[in-house]
């Protein structure tokens, strides 16, 4: 056996995942079989029935879909899938997958730009709908398939369970038929009673039922009618695809940013690369949110937001230690989402302060920000890092909306190729935790990557001391071990038990591909496979931070069941502040 970490621990192997709990517990072998199943089926020149993938999906015993084989609905899996697929999934019959518009055009879909752009609330991905029975989705990397296919299969399994229950329960079908013909006023007593009976008849807990009703929104009754009358038999078709096709998508993604850097005269400046989101660093650097404090407070009071109004009152009364700035940052996301004029004003203010945001134009739905730190003034900064502001720096931050899985490999390859002076790489993302709580922050020093089979160990520039001053609601756990998995559905108890026994406590999706790409930027060869890789002496600053969004040992605690809500902002901004402070300190030292 080879070592996975240089300390004598055995390399992860197929035979090590049996956990002895019950007959034939699923492990890595079953997951690999599932991946091979949909990978080979999608090579077909014609469509593939989703039902053909159901046996392999059930066979993996996914931790995210623990009740997949039961008659009872698995609302965690259904909500997870519902939030990561566009609403039109309930009406279409087929889904086309392709790497670019040209690929679709070669297969006869020459008017894809005329289709309606649709989106999923919980996953950034480019979808087009023909207005009838077909969805088209852009695939930016192999990880998109590992994420997308099990999500679609899981969604269809759960939809058909509910459909069958309605067919087996005539009184449920009658309730839906009556409600569809004569729906009460939204929120009325008659509608609430009817919906309560339907939810109970479907075997769904009240809280889960309320979340599904909220997710369906105005389409609630039409969707219930569809649920009663239509079993879903979706068909998938992959329109070609090559490994270099992913590289071409990444090139098209980066090209506008390269031109913008040149047009702004920033191409030769030192660059700090950050993978996080497109709101937190801009908020910290530009002060646009804090200057709108009064209007944001009015927004919360007038909308009577159920989560934010109580927190606002506690902040005003001095009853909590939480940050006013974090509260305003979270509120601003809701405010800008419904106020186009305010959003345009914010964008103009950010541009005046050297922050330019580029919307993606390729299959990779990943936004890019270019931040000229020479135009940032201390008065605009978040007060918590104002004292660290460097004087006279010419550095630039290139910040991107964190990508999914192997897209990170292709993306960073383009960024590193297009930038001459790369001083720092800082990765901030979400992860499942095997030993902490939702909202906690984890800092790892080695990463096992399922894509390459490598274990990367490195000197993480961050420690708990860097985040503790900014963190109120959670804890920081440093010196952790992370594993980069292929997909959220592609994990089971055997997987997680083995990783936990080997002291891997962070389960995430981007660090491994980033490290593989970084290896190729600091070494003379392509990244190896199935090796232990020492990256402790690389010539750039490297920091990787994750905040806990899921606890897979407790099936209810996933983002499919609920979001991070306001308290997730605490860990997000603590990590972001630590990253910006690190950039400032490095600029001052140069």
N, C-alpha and C positions, 0 to 999 in steps of 0.2 A: 504493500500500500504506500502511496505517496503521501506526503504531508499536505494538509490544507493551510497550515499557518506557520510552519517552521518550528513548531513546538512539540512535534511528535504525535499530534492528533491525527487520526486516520482521515483519508480523503473520503468524501461522501460517495457512497456507492449504492447501486440499486438494492443490494441485499441488506442494507442497513435500515430500511424504513419499516419493516414489519414490527409492529409494537405489541403483538401478542394479545390485543384486546379483541376477543371474539373471533369468528371464523373469517379468514382471508381479509384482514384489514388492508385498506388501500394505502399505497405509498407512492414513491417516485415512479415505479414501473407503470402504474395505472395512469399517472399524469402524462408520462412520456407517450404512452399508447394513445391517449386522447389527442395530444398535439399532432402525432403522426397521422391519426385518423383524419382530422379536418385538413391538415396540410396536403395530404395525398388526394383527398376527395376534391378539394378546391382546384386541383390541377386540371380537372375535367373541363372540356370546352363548353359543356352545357351546365344548366343549373343543378344544384344539389339540394335535396329535401333536408330541412333541419331535423326532421324526425330520424334521419339516418344517423345523426350525431347523438341522439338521446341516450342510447345504451352506453356509449363511452363516457358521456357526461355523468350519468348515474354511477358508473363504475369507479370514478375517482373519489367519491365520497367527500366532495368539497366541503371545507369548513364554512365557507360562505353560503353554501346551499345544503345545509345539514339535513333538511327534510325533503330533499329532491325526490326520493323514492317513496315517500309517504303519500297517502291520500290527503292528509291535512295540508293546507296551504303553508308555504314558507314565506312569510311576509317580509322578512329581512332580505331574502334573495329577490323577491318580486320588487320591492321598493328600490333596492340597489340597481336592478336592471332598468326599472322604469325611469329612474333619474339619469341614466346614462344612455338612453335611447330617445330619439325624437318622438313627440306625441303621435306622429303619423304612423308609428309602428303598428297601431291597432287597426289600421285600415288597409295597409299594403299587402301584397302577395309575394313580392320578391325584392331582394336587396342585391344591388350590383356593387362590387368592390373593385377599385382601380387605383393606380398610382398617380394619374394625371389626367387632365382634360384630353390630351392627345391619345391616351390609351382608350378612353371612352369613345373618342371620335373614330378610331380605327375599327371599333366594333359596332359602328353605326349610330352612336349617340352623339351626333354632331351639334345638337342644340342644348347641351347640358347647361350652358350659361343662362338659358331661358327658363330652366326649371326653378322652382321656388327654393330658396335657401332656408333650411330648417336647422334646428339645433337641439341638443339635449341639455338640461339644466346642470347635470353633474359631470359632464365630460366634454372637453374641447375637441371637436372633430368636425370636419367639413361634410355636411349632408346636403343633398339636393333631392327634391321631391317633384315628380312629374305631374302632381295634382290628381293622380288616379291611384294606380296600384303598385308603383315602383319607387323605391328609394335608392339613391346612389351615394356611396360614401368613399371619400378619399383615404387611402391607406398610406401612411407616411413611413412605416417601418414594419418589420415582422412582428414587433410587439403589439401593433394595432390589431393584428389577427388574434394573438393570444389574449388580448383584452376583449375584443369585439365578439368573436364567435361564441365563447362560453356565455357571454352576457345575453346574446340573442337566444341561445338554446335554453338558458335558465329562465328567461322571460316567457318563452313559449310553453315550457313545462308548467309553469305556475298559472299562466292564463288558462291552459287547457284543464288544469285541475279545477279551477273555479267554474269553468264552463260545464264540466261534467257534473259538478255538484248541483248546478242549477237545473240541468237536464234530469237529474235524479230526484229533484225536489220541486214538484209542480207549483207548490204555493210560493216558492221563491220566484219562479218565472212569472207568476201572476202579479206579484208585488212589483216587479220590474216593469211589466207591461203597463200596469196602472200608473206607476210613477212616471213612465215615459210619456204616456198620453196626457196625464194631468199633473205635471210637476207643481209642487207648491212654490211659494215664494222662497228664494234661497234663505235658509235660516229659519223658515217658519216652523211652527210646531208640527204640522202635518208632515212636512218633508222630513224633518228630523226623526220623527217616529218611524216613518217608512224606511229611511236609510238605516236606522238602528236595527230594524228587523232584518233587513237584507244582510247587513254585516254579520249579525248573529247567525243567520241561516247559512252563510258562507263559512262559518267557523273562524272568523277573524276577530281578534281582540279589539276592543273599542279604540285604543290608542292607535293601533296599526290601521284600522279602518278609517279613522279620521285623517291620517296621513295620506292614504291612498285617495280618498275623496278630495283632499286639498290638492294633490298632485294632478288629478284629472280636471279640477277646476270646472270651467264652463262645459267641458265635454263629459261631465260625470254621467248624466242620464244617457246620452248617446253611447257612451262606452259601456254602460251597464246593459243597454239593449244589444250591443254587439257581443258582449260577453255571453248573453243568454242565447244568442242565435248562431254564433260563428265559432267553430273550433279553428284555431290558427294552424295553418300548414305553410309556413314560410319557406321560400326557396332562396338559396344563395348562389351567386355566380361570381367567380373571380375572373376579371377580364385581363388575363395575362399577368405580367409582373416579373421583374428581374431584380437582382441585388443592386446592380448599378442604377436601376430606376429609383431606388431610395436615395442614392447619392445625388442623382440629378434633381430630385425634389429638394434636397438640402441645399444644393447650389442655387436653385431658384429662390429658395427661402432667404438665403444670405445676401444675394445680389443687391437688393435695394439698400440694405444696411451698409454694404461696402461703398456704394455710390454716395450715400448720405455722409458717411465719414469723410470721404474725399471732398464733397461739396462744402462741408463745414470746416475743412482744413484741419481735421483731427486724425487723419490716417497715420501720421507718424508719432502720435502721442502714446505714452504708456497706457495700457488698458488693464482694467480689473474686470474679469468676467464673473457675473453673478447669475445663477439660475434660481429664480424664486417666484415672483409674480409681478404684475405691472401696476401695482398700486402702492405697496408699502414703502419702497425706497423713495419713490417720488413724493409721497406724503412727508417723509422724514426730512428730505432735502429742501423742499420748496415752500413749505408753510401754507400751501393753498387751503388746507382743511382748517388749520387753526385760525386763519383769518375769517373763516365763516362760522365761527363758534355760535354766534347769536342766531343765525338763520338755521343752523343744524339743531340747536336746542328747540327752536320753534317748530321745526319739522317733527321732532319726536313728540312734543306736546300736542300738536294739532292732529297728528296721525294716531296718537295714543297707542304707540307700538307696544304690544303686550310684553315683549322681552326687555325693551330699552327704557320704557317710561319708569318702571320701578328702579332700575339702575341709575337713571338720571336723578331721581329724587334722593337716592342714597348719596350720590356724588355731591349734590347740592347741599345736603345736610352734613357732609363730612363723615358719613357712617361707614365708608369702605376705603380701603387702601388703593383701590384701582386707579389707573392712570386716566385723567381727563382726556389726554391726547389719544389714547387707545380707544376710548369711547367715541370720540369725534371721528377718528379714522373709520371705525366700523359703521357709524351712522352715515358717513359720507358715501359709502358704497351704495346704501339703500337710496339715499337722496339723489345721487347722480343717475341712478338707474331709471328714475322717473322724471328727471328734469334736464331736458336736452340743452336748454339755454345755460344752465349752471355748468353743465359738463363742458360746453364750448368755452365758457369763461375760464374754467379750470385749465383746460388744454392750452389756452393762450398764455396764461400766467406761467405754466410750466415751461413752455417754449421760451419765454422771456428769460427764464432762469437756466437755460441750457439743457432742458430735458425734452427730447424729441421721441415720440412714440410712433412706431411703424406697425401698421396692421399687416398680418401675413397675407401673402398672395399665392402661395403654393399649397400642396397637399398637407404640409405641416402647419397646423393651426396654432402657431406659437408666436405671440407678439414679441417685438424687440424694442428696447429703449436704449437710446444713446444719451449719456449724461455727461456734460462738460463741467467738471468740478471747478474749473477756473471761474465760472460764472455764478457759483454758489456763495452766498453771503451768510455770516454767522447769524444774523437776525432772522433769517428764514428757517434755520435749522430747528429740529426738535430740541427743546431745552436739555434733554438728557444727554446729548452728544455735542452740544454747542462748544464746550471747552476743548474738544479734540480737533476742531476745524483747522486744517492746515493753511498756511499763508502762501499764496503764490504758486499753488500746484498747477501743473498742466495735464494732470491725469484725466482719464475718461473711464466711466463705468459703462460697460455693455451689459445690460440686464435683460434677461428673457423670461417669458412665462414658462415655467418648468415643463419640460416635455415628458412623454411617456416612454419608458423602457428604452429600446434600441434606437429610438429617434434621438436620444441624447448622444449616442455615439456618432451618428451622422452629423448632427448639429455642431457638436464641439469640433469635429474635424474641419468643418467649414470655417468656424470662428478662428481656430488656431491657424489655419492657412491664410486667412485674410488679415491677421493682426501681426504686426512686426514685434511689438514690445508687450508681451503678456506677463504681467507681474503677479497676478493672483487669480485663483479660481475658488469660488465659494458657492457651495450647493446647499440650498434650503428646500426641503420637501417634506411631504407627509409620509408616515409609515405606520404600519401596525406594530404594536409592542407586545412582547410576551411576558414582561415583568413590571410594567409601569401602568399609569392611568392615562386616559384621554386628556390631552392638553399638556402632558409632560414633554420635556425636550430631551432628546437622546443624541449623544456625540460619540461617534464610533472611531476606532483606530484601525480596524481591519474589516474588509468586506469580502464575502464569498459571492462570486458572480455566477449565477446559473447559466448565463449565456455562453461565457467563455470557459467555465470550469475553473477559473483562476481564483485564488485568494490573494487579494491585494492588501498589504499592510503598509501604513504610512503614518507620518507625524501630523495629526490633525492640529491645526493652529489654534483651535478653540478648546476651551475647557469649561467646567461649570462656573468657574470664577468670572468668565466673560459674560455669562448670561444672568447669573443670580441677581445682580443689581437691578435688572429690568423686569424680572419675572415675579408676579404676585400670586397667581392662582395655581401654579404647578411647580414641579421640581425639575432640576437638570441632572441627568445621569450621563456622566462622561465615561470614557474607557469601555465603551460597549462594543459588541461585535454585530455587524449587520450582514444580512443576506439579501441579495438582489434576486427577486423571483421573476418569473415570466409573466404572471398575471394574477389578479386577485382571486379569481375562481380556481386557479390552478394550484391550490394548496389544500392539504387535508391534514387530519390529525397526526397521521404517521409522519408526514413532512415536519410539522411543527414540533412534535415530540422529539424527533431526532435533533433538529436545530437547537432546541432548548437544552437538550442534554449536552450538546457541544458548546453551550454558552453563547449561542447566537440569540440575541434578544430583540433585534430590530429587523423587521421584514419590510422591504421597500422595493422600488422598481427602477431607479435611475443611477445610483452611485456606481454600480459595476460598469455599465456602458460608458459613463464619463471617465472612469479610471482607465478603461481600455483605450479610449481615444487619447487621453492624456499621456499614457505610456508611449504611444506612437509619436507624440510631439516632443518627448524628451529622450527617446531611444532611437537606435539606428534601424530597428526592425519593426515589423508588425507585432501587435500584442501576441503573446504566447497563448496556449490553451492548456488547461489542466495542470497548472503550475502554481507555486507560491511565488509571488512577485513582490520584491522589496522596493517600495517607492518612498522610502524615508529620507532620501537625499536628493530629491528633485529640485531644480533651480527656480521653482516658483512657489509662492505661498498657496497652501491648500487647506481648505476647511469645509467640512461636511456636517450639516446639522439637520436633524429630522424632528418634527413634532408629532406626537402620537395622535392619530385620528381613529384608530381601530384597536380593539382588544379581541383578537380572534378566538381566544380561549373562552370568551363569553359571547355567545352568538348574537346577543341583543345589542352589543356595543360595537356597531359598525356604522359607517356613514350611510349604509342603506337604510338603517333604522332611524337615524337622525343626523343632522349636521353638527359641526363643532359649535355653532352659534357664537354669541358674543365672546364667550370665554376663550374660544380658540384664538381670538385676536391677541390675547396676552402672550401666548407662546410664539405666535407669528412675529409680533413686533419686538419681543425680547431678542429673538434670533436675528431679525433684520437690523436692529440697533447694534448688536454685537458685530455684524458684518460691516456695517458702515463705519463703525469706530475702528475696526481693524484696517480698513482701507485708509482712513484718515491717518492713523498712526504710521502706516507704511509710507504714506506720502510724506509725512513729516520727517521720517528717518532717511529718505532718499536725498 
